[in-house]
Amino acid sequence: MSIISDQAPSTKVEPGQLGGPLLATVRQTLAATGTNQAVIDEAVRAVASGQVYQAATVSVKEQNSHAVRPFFDCLDLVINHIVTGTPLTAAREAAEALAAAPAAQAGHHPWCHVDRCKTSRHPDGDVTTEHQGPTHVTALNDGHDTFLLRAELGRDESYADDQPAVFIWAGDEDGLRFNKDALGNAIDSLDTFLDELRHLHRIMTQPCALKTEEQA
Ligand SMILES: [Zn+2]
């Protein structure tokens, strides 16, 4: 029988003990084996850090926080690698796929849907192309009606500002055209708005306090 299994059953945790049963087990098990206090402190700190990570990642996944979720997904792979020795192949391949830009056809961007790009010859002899990129649509449905948000990447060479831009349409309203800086600002605003929506979602089931006799 190992030393650890000899000691584990005797581990007692007082109610409310800092760090909970796992940290108490680590402390007491290592102390029983005569481990140096500095090593015990380091091990306890490592386990506590893991507990903080677990609480954070559960919260991120529950709230489906798009901005930080890939980071936590990546941390999960690295932790799995440290604990089980699972190769980091999947994480490396994902990173390489992101880093390698796809090849572009002559006269087009890598993101072009070339079959939808339109080339025009103008009376002055100029030839310009209206490039069409990916489109993303989100439907907001309240159970009765649907409100569409649509975003599309494109670039019109005939524009004075001949830069790639993302057009965003909300419902039936006219779309807006965002350059890279403007889209970055819009994403920040939407991030804040989503956090605010999550806050409303969390508090919306809070019950109403009883009315006073005067209110009733
Ligand atoms: Zn194109």
Residues whose N, C-alpha, C, O or C-beta is under 5 A from the ligand:
A	BS01	ZN	G107 H108 H109 C112 C117 H131 Q132
